Amino acid sequence: MSSLWIGLIVLGLLLAASAVAIILFYNSFVKKKLKVENNLSQVKIQCKKRFDLVPNLVETVKGYAKHERETLENVIAARSAGASAQGARDLAMADGQLTAALAKLFALVEQYPDLKAAVGFGKLQDELSSIEKAIAAARGFYNDSVMMYNRAVKTFPGNVFASLLRFKEAEFFDAPEAELENVKVSF
């Protein structure tokens, strides 16, 4: 065999190995990105449940606290922002606004013992608490999948293939600012 044939065989093997590597990396990135998208969808589903619960909560409070209009309007505005959020960052911001507005609403409820004792309100509060736990779990799964995807996109040799195949980092679902603040307790 001549050196020309050996060179062509080596070149062919290198091209085949490169094609296999590109296919494997591409499929890996796609799987990880789909996992990120699926987990974001799960966060959105749980947030939608929360957003859908808010009008019932506001209507219940409205009957007892008619003169607390601004607080109720803030809750509704935060709910609307969340319902129309696009992407993880917008959803996280809307979730933070809703968390802050609901915190004010529940502080308001403390002033109305009849409302606090109402069975319907208690059920809504319990349901909201359950949904918030589901949101926290879904956010955790989402952020884990983002971390795995971003690690694949940023580490060598994946970063070379990610750049070549135009895969970009995904956004984490950050905790809303309201959840990062220290809780103030006063007696």
C-alpha positions in Angstrom: 0.0 0.0 0.0 1.2 3.4 -0.8 1.5 6.2 1.6 -1.2 8.1 -0.3 -3.8 5.3 0.5 -2.7 5.2 4.1 -3.1 9.0 4.3 -6.6 8.8 2.7 -7.6 6.0 5.1 -6.4 8.0 8.1 -8.2 11.1 6.8 -11.4 9.1 6.3 -11.2 7.7 9.8 -10.7 11.2 11.3 -13.6 12.6 9.4 -15.8 9.6 10.5 -14.7 10.1 14.1 -15.4 13.8 13.9 -18.9 13.2 12.4 -19.7 10.7 15.2 -18.5 13.1 17.9 -20.6 15.9 16.4 -23.7 13.7 16.3 -23.1 12.4 19.9 -22.6 15.9 21.3 -25.5 17.3 19.3 -27.9 14.6 20.7 -26.6 15.1 24.2 -27.2 18.9 24.0 -30.7 18.3 22.6 -31.6 15.9 25.4 -30.3 18.2 28.1 -32.1 21.2 26.5 -35.4 19.3 26.2 -35.0 18.4 29.9 -34.6 22.1 30.7 -37.6 23.0 28.7 -39.7 20.3 30.2 -38.8 21.3 33.8 -39.5 25.0 33.0 -42.9 23.8 31.7 -43.5 22.1 35.1 -42.6 25.3 36.9 -45.1 27.2 34.6 -47.8 24.7 35.3 -47.4 25.1 39.1 -47.2 28.9 38.8 -50.4 28.8 36.7 -52.2 26.9 39.4 -51.1 29.6 41.8 -52.1 32.4 39.5 -55.5 30.7 39.0 -56.0 30.5 42.7 -55.4 34.2 43.3 -58.8 35.5 42.0 -60.6 33.2 44.5 -58.4 34.4 47.3 -58.9 38.1 46.4 -62.7 37.6 46.1 -62.8 36.0 49.6 -60.7 38.8 51.1 -62.7 41.5 49.2 -65.9 40.5 51.1 -64.2 41.2 54.4 -61.8 44.0 53.7 -63.6 46.3 51.3 -61.4 49.3 52.1 -58.1 47.5 51.4 -58.4 48.1 47.7 -54.7 48.9 47.0 -53.5 45.7 48.4 -56.0 43.7 46.4 -55.1 45.6 43.2 -51.4 44.8 43.8 -52.2 41.1 44.1 -54.2 41.1 40.9 -51.5 43.1 39.0 -48.8 40.7 40.1 -51.0 37.8 39.1 -51.5 39.3 35.6 -47.8 39.9 35.2 -47.2 36.2 36.0 -49.8 34.9 33.7 -48.2 36.7 30.8 -44.6 36.0 31.7 -42.3 34.7 29.0 -39.2 32.7 30.0 -37.6 31.8 33.3 -36.4 35.4 34.2 -39.8 37.0 33.6 -41.6 34.2 35.4 -39.2 34.5 38.4 -39.7 38.3 38.5 -43.5 37.8 38.4 -43.4 35.1 41.0 -41.4 37.4 43.3 -44.0 40.2 42.8 -46.8 37.8 43.6 -45.0 36.5 46.6 -44.5 40.1 48.0 -48.2 41.0 47.2 -49.5 37.9 48.9 -47.3 38.5 51.9 -49.0 41.9 52.3 -52.4 40.4 51.7 -51.8 37.8 54.5 -50.6 40.5 56.8 -53.8 42.3 56.1 -55.8 39.2 56.9 -54.4 39.3 60.4 -56.5 42.4 61.0 -59.8 40.5 60.2 -60.3 37.6 62.6 -63.6 36.6 60.9 -61.8 36.2 57.6 -59.0 34.3 59.2 -61.5 31.9 60.7 -63.5 31.4 57.5 -63.4 27.8 56.3 -63.2 28.8 52.6 -60.3 31.1 53.3 -58.5 28.5 55.3 -58.9 26.0 52.4 -57.5 28.6 49.9 -54.6 29.2 52.2 -53.8 25.5 52.5 -54.1 25.0 48.7 -51.8 28.0 48.1 -49.3 26.6 50.6 -49.4 23.2 48.8 -48.9 24.9 45.4 -46.0 26.9 46.7 -44.3 23.7 47.8 -44.8 22.2 44.4 -43.4 25.4 42.8 -40.3 25.2 45.0 -39.8 21.5 44.0 -40.3 22.3 40.3 -37.9 25.2 40.4 -35.3 22.9 42.0 -35.7 20.3 39.2 -35.5 23.1 36.6 -32.4 24.6 38.1 -30.7 21.2 38.4 -31.4 20.5 34.7 -30.1 24.0 33.7 -26.9 23.3 35.7 -26.4 20.0 33.9 -27.1 21.6 30.5 -24.9 24.6 31.2 -22.1 22.4 32.4 -22.2 20.5 29.1 -22.2 23.7 27.1 -19.4 25.4 29.1 -16.9 22.5 29.7 -14.3 21.2 27.3 -14.8 19.6 24.7 -18.5 20.3 24.9 -18.0 24.1 24.7 -16.3 23.6 21.3 -19.2 21.6 19.9 -21.8 23.9 21.6 -20.3 26.9 20.0 -20.1 25.1 16.6 -23.7 23.9 16.9 -25.0 27.2 18.4 -26.2 25.9 21.8 -26.3 28.7 24.4 -26.5 28.7 28.2 -30.0 28.5 29.8 -31.2 30.9 32.5 -31.6 29.7 36.1 -34.9 30.4 37.9 -33.6 32.7 40.6 -35.3 33.2 43.9 -37.5 36.3 43.9 -36.0 39.2 45.9 -38.8 39.0 48.4 -37.8 35.5 49.3 -34.1 36.5 49.8 -34.9 39.2 52.4 -34.6 38.4 56.1 -37.9 37.8 57.9 -38.7 40.6 60.4 -40.2 39.5 63.6 -41.4 42.0 66.2 -43.2 41.6 69.5 
